[in-house]
Every structure is written in C-alpha cells, then in structure tokens.
Amino acid sequence: MTSYFNELFEYTHHFNDKVITLLFTLEDVPERSQKLLCHTINAHEIWIARIEKRTPSTGVWDTRPLETLKTINDKNYSDTLHILENFDINEKVSYVNSQGAAFVNTVGEILLHAGNHSTYHRGQIATDCKEHGIEPLVTDYIFYKRQSL
C-alpha cells in the first residue's frame, strides 16, 4: 500500500509543480486559479500537520505569493514521504477541522483525501484557465503515466 501512496504523491507533487510554473509565467494570473492553487497547497500542509499532531502554520484559504508555493509544494512532498516511511497507514488520527468539529480518520484515509483533493482542484484551475483564454495543462494521472513510459 505504501508504494501506491508514494506514486500518488509523486504524481501530485509533479503536477502541482507544473501548475505553479504555469501560473508563475502568466502576466495576469486569474484570481480564482491562484486562490484554488493556494488552497490546494495549504490543505495538503494542514493534513500533514494533523497527522504529525502539529498546529498548522497556515489557514486553508490563506493566499500566498506564487513564488513561495514551489518551496511549500516541495516540503509537502518530502513531509508526505516522511509520513509514509514513519507512520502506519492504519493509525487513527484525531483532529479538529477548520470549523472546530472533531473527527478521527486513519493516516491512509487522510492521505487518499489529500491526493484526491489536489486532483479535484487542479481540474478547477484548468477550467478557470480555459475560461481566461489560457491553455490548460493536461494533468490526468493516465497522461502522467504515459509520459513516464
């Protein structure tokens, strides 16, 4: 199961990085795209903090400068790999969400959610880019796998 999560987050890191690069090269970044990208990176960081039983250093909808997102994405990836090496994916994690409600999920459930969450919002960013006349990136998992063959 760990190899599955390693691959999921390699893919997530790769295409988050590509989206960051795309938006950074634009003269006029669509506001919604930047907000969604920050949200995606922030949420991943928050889930890592919850697993590691730390207080998150950011809010889920905080806006950060695009030039900082690559470094944060890289750290999220390395922190996720650390979790995969040092935590049991069946370990239960108690946490409080951003609305103050308490929940318990396993490390594996949280990681699957974090990966799916990133994919979902990259799709929204692609739609937003297209609506602003920007050629969106193809970030589908199968496309990623075809590139690596």
C-alpha positions in Angstrom: 0.0 0.0 0.0 2.9 2.4 0.7 4.0 2.1 -2.9 0.5 3.2 -4.0 0.8 6.3 -1.8 4.3 7.0 -3.0 3.1 7.0 -6.6 0.1 9.1 -5.8 2.1 11.9 -4.2 4.9 11.8 -6.8 2.1 12.5 -9.3 0.5 15.1 -7.1 3.8 16.9 -6.5 4.7 16.7 -10.2 1.5 18.3 -11.4 1.2 20.8 -8.6 4.7 22.0 -9.6 3.7 22.2 -13.3 0.6 24.3 -12.4 2.7 26.6 -10.1 5.1 27.1 -13.0 2.3 27.8 -15.5 0.7 30.4 -13.3 4.0 32.0 -12.4 4.7 32.6 -16.1 1.5 34.5 -16.7 1.3 38.2 -16.8 -2.2 38.2 -15.5 -2.9 35.2 -13.2 -6.7 34.5 -12.9 -7.6 35.3 -9.2 -9.6 32.2 -8.8 -6.8 30.0 -10.1 -4.3 31.5 -7.6 -6.8 31.1 -4.8 -7.5 27.5 -5.7 -3.8 26.7 -6.0 -3.0 28.2 -2.6 -5.9 26.3 -1.1 -4.7 23.0 -2.6 -1.1 23.5 -1.2 -2.4 24.9 2.1 -4.8 22.0 2.6 -2.0 19.4 2.0 0.2 21.2 4.5 -2.7 21.2 7.1 -3.3 17.5 6.6 0.4 16.8 7.2 0.3 18.9 10.4 -2.8 16.9 11.6 -1.1 13.6 11.0 2.0 14.8 12.8 -0.1 16.3 15.6 1.2 19.8 15.0 -0.6 23.1 14.8 -0.9 24.1 11.1 1.0 27.2 10.2 -1.5 28.4 7.6 -5.2 28.7 7.1 -6.8 26.6 4.4 -7.9 29.6 2.3 -4.8 31.8 3.0 -3.4 33.4 -0.1 0.4 33.1 -0.5 2.7 34.6 -3.2 3.1 32.3 -6.1 6.9 32.4 -5.7 6.6 30.7 -2.4 4.3 27.8 -3.5 7.0 25.7 -5.2 9.0 25.5 -2.0 5.9 24.7 0.1 4.9 22.0 -2.5 8.4 20.5 -2.3 8.2 20.5 1.5 4.7 18.9 1.4 6.0 16.2 -0.8 9.0 15.4 1.4 6.9 15.6 4.6 4.4 13.1 3.0 7.2 10.7 2.1 8.4 11.0 5.8 4.9 10.1 6.9 4.8 7.1 4.6 8.1 5.9 6.0 7.3 6.5 9.7 3.6 6.1 10.2 1.3 3.1 10.0 -1.4 3.9 7.3 -3.9 2.3 9.6 -3.1 4.5 12.5 -6.0 6.6 13.7 -5.6 10.4 13.8 -7.8 12.6 15.9 -8.1 16.2 14.7 -10.3 19.3 14.6 -11.3 20.7 11.3 -11.4 24.4 10.3 -14.9 24.7 11.6 -14.0 23.3 15.0 -15.6 19.8 14.6 -13.6 16.8 15.9 -13.0 13.8 13.7 -11.0 10.6 13.6 -9.6 9.1 10.4 -6.7 6.8 9.5 -3.4 8.1 8.0 -4.3 6.3 4.8 -7.7 7.9 4.6 -6.3 11.3 5.1 -3.5 10.8 2.5 -6.0 9.4 0.0 -8.2 12.5 0.6 -5.2 14.9 0.2 -4.3 13.4 -3.1 -7.8 13.4 -4.4 -8.3 16.9 -3.2 -5.3 18.2 -5.2 -6.6 16.4 -8.3 -10.0 17.9 -7.9 -8.7 21.5 -7.6 -6.2 21.1 -10.4 -9.3 20.3 -12.6 -11.0 23.5 -11.4 -7.8 25.5 -12.2 -7.7 24.0 -15.7 -11.3 25.1 -16.3 -10.6 28.6 -14.9 -7.5 28.9 -17.1 -9.5 27.9 -20.2 -12.2 30.4 -19.3 -9.5 33.1 -19.3 -8.1 32.1 -22.7 -5.1 30.2 -21.1 -4.2 26.8 -22.5 -4.7 24.5 -19.5 -2.3 21.8 -18.6 -3.3 18.2 -19.0 -2.8 16.8 -15.5 -4.7 13.5 -15.7 -3.0 10.6 -14.0 -3.0 8.4 -17.1 -1.3 11.2 -19.0 1.4 11.3 -16.3 1.9 7.5 -16.6 2.1 7.7 -20.4 4.9 10.3 -20.0 6.9 8.1 -17.7 6.8 5.1 -20.0 
